[in-house]
Amino acid sequence: MSGNIFALPKQFTLKSKSNGKYLKYVAEGPQSGLLQFSEDHHFSPYAKFESEPYSKSYKTKEELVHLRCFYNNKYWVGNSDHYISGDADVSEEVRSKPTCTLFKPEFLDDQGHTAARPLR
């Protein structure tokens, strides 16, 4: 189901509907660098994120964003295993590259549930 595009705020947290936990950057352990819904507190530095607009949005009219972790200032990258990591040092706008950091925020339903999908 395709949703409507919307603008993300500059700083945000994301809370899972299914487990009630906040998305966080995993800083240590075997899943270090990945993002997962396992944080209890929205005020944790691991659960804060920032959005940056796509540099070519004014030309393409696409409402795409780069997302980065507040904790380490690194960009989100979607990978082929359906995981998202927060470990890219620089933004990447070439969509065919595996290091692409562009995401498309969307409303998923009429109750305001949202998602940010990687673009590759």
N, C-alpha and C positions, 0 to 999 in steps of 0.2 A: 504494500500500500504506500503510495507516494504521499508525503506530507507537504505542508506549506513551509517555505523558507522563512526564517525570522532572524533578527539580529541578536547575537549574544551580548550580554553586558561585558565590559572590559575585564572585570574580575568576577569569578563565579565558583560555586561548588555544585556537585551533582550528587543526588541521593537516589539510591535504588528503590524502586517500587516493591521489588520482590523481597529484599532482605532488610530494608530500612537503613542500610549502611551508606556512608559517603564514599565516593570514588577517591582513591588515594594513590600517590606514587609510592611504590615499594622500594625503600632505600637499602635494605639489607636482605641477605638470604638468597636461596636459589631462584627466587622470582624478582630479584633486584632489577630495577629499571622498568618493570611492567606496571600497568595501572590496574587496580582491582577495587571492587566495592567491599571494603573491609574496615573502613575507618568509622569509629563511633561519634566523633566530634567534628562539626563543620569548621571549627576554628583552628584545627590542626594545620600546621604549615604544609603537611603532606597532602591535604585535601583541598588546597586552594589552587586555582588555575586562572590563566589569563588568555584572552582572545586578542588576535591581531587581524585586521582586515587583509584580504588578498590584495596585493599591490596593483593588480590589473582590473579590479572590480569596476572602476570607473569606465573602462573600455568594454568589458565583456558583459556588464550588468549582472554577473554572477555574484551571489552573496556567499562567498567562500571565506574561510578563516584559517589562520594558523592558531593552534592551541599550544600553550606551554605551561609547564609546571612552575608554580610560584617558588617551590622549595629549591630547585636547582637551576631555574631559568632555561630549561631545555625543552625543545619542541616535541610534541606527540608525533609518532609515526605509526601508521597501521602496518601490520606485517601479514604474511601469507598464512599464518596459523590462526588468524582471527583474534589476535591479541593486539593491544595498543601499548607501545612503550613510550616513555618520556625521556628519551636519551639522545635526541638529535641536537647537535651544537648550533646548527644554522637552519634557517627555513629553506625549503626546497619547493619550487613551484612547477617543476617539470613533472607532469602527471604520470608519465611513463616510467619514471625512475622509482625504484623500490624505496627510496629515501624521501619521497614526496610527503610534505607535511600539511597539505591542504585537506580541510574537512568541510563538509556541507551540513550545517545545523538545520534540523527539520522538526516541525511538530509532528508527532506520530498519531495523535488522535484528538478528539474534541475536548478532552479533559486536560490538555496542556502538557501531556507527556512529550518529552523531547529526546532527540538523539543527535549525535554528530557522527556522520559516516565518513570514513576515509575515501578519497577519490580515486583509488587505483584498484 
